């Protein structure tokens, strides 16, 4: 009978041993707290890096947008400026007329020209009048060559003035250039 009494105790020992083995196996398959912490820190760093990248991208987009707005503002008056060039040319041509019976008309045109010049100055429209300068194809358009004592490719006369807007050529000056010394 002792064997029968020992038998339940033996079974109890086997169960406890089995439970300990299962607990040890579970501990081996379950990540330790350190491993869980490292995983969480790694994920946190990945999220932080992604956030920093998104933040930098947002700043770049804002900077590019600000540059685009700045460029648009800088050249916003270009269309206006092109329209005003014909007016300037007409006024200058009217001033070139020299007759005594139109003196009052001429003085009115002079005042209008002064007004227009101040508008040009306000909008940073600058006249290109290159007499005596070397021909610059970026600012001048040669329409002919003439004999002159000047060095070759020197602007001798301006047929039509050119204009720039914020240092960008709106219209090149139409010029006559020197052929050079004969």
LINHUWO-V289969 format. One record per residue. RES is the residue in one small letter. PHI is phi in radians with two decimals (NA if undefined). Layout:
RES:PHI + RES:PHI
This chain:
x:NA + x:-1.03 + x:-1.12 + x:-1.19 + x:-1.24 + x:-1.21 + x:-1.07 + x:-1.10 + x:-1.17 + x:-1.12 + x:-1.13 + x:-1.09 + x:-1.10 + x:-1.13 + x:-1.13 + x:-1.11 + x:-1.09 + x:-1.12 + x:-1.10 + x:-1.14 + x:-1.11 + x:-1.12 + x:-1.12 + x:-1.15 + x:-1.14 + x:-1.12 + x:-1.12 + x:-1.27 + x:-1.48 + x:-1.44 + x:-1.14 + x:-1.26 + x:-1.05 + x:-1.12 + x:-1.12 + x:-1.12 + x:-1.13 + x:-1.09 + x:-1.10 + x:-1.12 + x:-1.13 + x:-1.10 + x:-1.13 + x:-1.08 + x:-1.12 + x:-1.08 + x:-1.14 + x:-1.11 + x:-1.07 + x:-1.12 + x:-1.13 + x:-1.09 + x:-1.08 + x:-1.10 + x:-1.11 + x:-1.11 + x:-1.10 + x:-1.08 + x:-1.12 + x:-1.11 + x:-1.12 + x:-1.10 + x:-1.12 + x:-1.11 + x:-1.11 + x:-1.11 + x:-1.12 + x:-1.09 + x:-1.12 + x:-1.07 + x:-1.13 + x:-1.10 + x:-1.15 + x:-1.07 + x:-1.91 + x:-1.12 + x:-1.59 + x:-1.06 + x:-1.10 + x:-0.99 + x:-1.08 + x:-1.07 + x:-1.17 + x:-1.32 + x:-1.07 + x:-1.11 + x:-1.11 + x:-1.05 + x:-1.06 + x:-1.11 + x:-1.10 + x:-1.14 + x:-1.13 + x:-1.12 + x:-1.21 + x:-1.27 + x:-1.26 + x:-2.08 + x:-2.28 + x:-1.25 + x:-1.37 + x:-2.08 + x:-1.03 + x:-1.16 + x:-1.08 + x:-1.13 + x:-1.14 + x:-1.12 + x:-1.15 + x:-1.07 + x:-1.12 + x:-1.11 + x:-1.10 + x:-1.10 + x:-1.07 + x:-1.09 + x:-1.08 + x:-1.20 + x:-1.13 + x:-1.01 + x:-1.08 + x:-1.06 + x:-1.65 + x:1.07 + x:-1.69 + x:-2.02 + x:-1.33 + x:-1.82 + x:-2.28 + x:-1.58 + x:-0.99 + x:1.55 + x:-1.59 + x:-1.23 + x:-1.06 + x:-2.11 + x:-1.08 + x:-1.36 + x:-2.10 + x:-2.18 + x:-2.20 + x:-1.31 + x:-1.93 + x:-3.13 + x:-2.18 + x:-2.32 + x:-1.21 + x:-2.81 + x:-1.37 + x:-1.24 + x:-1.11 + x:-1.00 + x:1.14 + x:-1.60 + x:-1.23 + x:-1.63 + x:-2.56 + x:-1.95 + x:-1.43 + x:-2.60 + x:-1.16 + x:-1.76 + x:-2.52 + x:-2.12 + x:-2.17 + x:0.90 + x:1.20 + x:-1.87 + x:-1.20 + x:-1.45 + x:-2.62 + x:-1.26 + x:-1.30 + x:-1.52 + x:-2.28 + x:-1.86 + x:-2.04 + x:-1.35 + x:-1.33 + x:1.98 + x:-1.25 + x:-1.34
